[in-house]
Amino acid sequence: MSKEGKTKIVLILVEGKSDITALEIYFENYSEKYYRDSNLIPITQRVVAFETGGDLTSIKGIEGQEIKREVGDAIRRALNKHHLEREDLKSVIHIMDTDGAFIPDEKIVFDPLSSKLFYGETEIRTNDVESTKNRNDQKSRNMRILSGTKMIGIPGKGVNKSGNKKTVKIPYQAFYMSCNLDHVIGDRNNLSDKEKKDLAEDFSEKFENIEDFRNFIINSSFSVCNGHTYQTSWDFIQQNTNSLNRFTNLGIFFNHETVDKISK
């Protein structure tokens, strides 16, 4: 029992089922060890993972401040699904695939045989270059907005003095998997749905204790963590073709110094 006897929720937003399968257990174990069983913060904390149903940043027509509203709506759906109230939330962690969104346009290459986007180390191959450029343009802008967002609004009860719906502000941070989850956890790309599922299941059983996972996500050669702040990790992934290569800044969340800052 914590000092206040109050459980707070860290909501983890992810794109798909594979993300939940691969990562949820490690978020839970981390919360168990560094929050419930320590005096790091004077509350009991647990994590809840929620699948947003795909990449919110790539939904056609969702740009500018609309992306924040889209994330807020996803949070509302998560609360409804798990029968939670807004007051239960401590913070929101949003994990997104980069999908090569920040690469220069000239690195998007026409390939008549690529009916689906094919992600290479230095280029994206596609049979629809213009559509892919437009996707990247929107997605990169939305990811920049979210990476700079510290508080996210979710629909509240009633209306304000202007007649608009009230919103409640929740601490928010965005983290990336580059080029995607499969790339980070298995150094593989362009997988089938079955291959994604199998890889995620294998990864969920890979580490026997949370410290082994922390070492993987913080200290690997692809970890954009040590020597980086949250902001510089986002600056890094936007350079050249980095968003096609194997990188993640999720280790920043699992770093104790960052935990202290988020907890306050």
C-alpha positions, 0 to 999 in steps of 0.5 A: 500500500502506498502512502496515499493508497492511490493507484495511478496509470501510465497509459502506453499507446502503441500502433498494433497487437505486436507492440503489446505482445512484445513490450507490455510485459517489460513495462509491467515488470519495470513498473513492478520493480521501480514503482510498486516495490520502491519509494521512488514515488509515493504512489502505486503505479501500474501500466495499461497498454492500448492499441490505437489501431494503426499509425495515427500520424499517417491517417489522411487529413490529420495534420497540425493540431488535429493530430493532438486531438486524434491522440486525445481521442485514442486516450479516451477510447483506452479509458473507456475500454479499461473502465478508467477515469481521466483522474486515474491517469498519471501520464501517457507514453506513445510509441510510434514507428518512424517508417522512414518518414524523415528521409529526403524525397530522393530516397523514395525510389520507384519500383514497379514490383513494390506493391507495398512499401519496401524499407531498405537501409538507404531508401524506400522502394514503391510503385507510387512515389508521389503518394509515399512522399505525401505520406512522409510529409504528413507523418513527419510533420505530425511526429514533430508536433507530438515529439514537442508536446508535453501535455496532451488534451483529452475530452472532459465533461461539460463545456468551457465559457466559450462553449467548447468542450472542456479538455483535461491535460495529461503529461505526454511523451512520444518515443520511436521505433525505427524503422519499426518495432520488428527492426528494433527487437529483431533486426528484421524488416518487411515482415509478414503479419505471421512473422511479426506475430512470431517475432513479438512472441519470441521477444516477450520471452527473451529476457528473464529479468527487467535488468536484461531488457533495460540493458538491451533498450538502453545500451545497444548500438541502436539505442539513442539514449546515452549522451542524448536528451529526449529532444536531441534523440528526436533531432537525431532520428530526423537526420538523413536516412536515420529514420530508415535505420535501426534506432530507438529512443525508448531507452530514455524512458527506462533510464532512471534519471528520466524516470525521476524527471517524469515522476515529478 
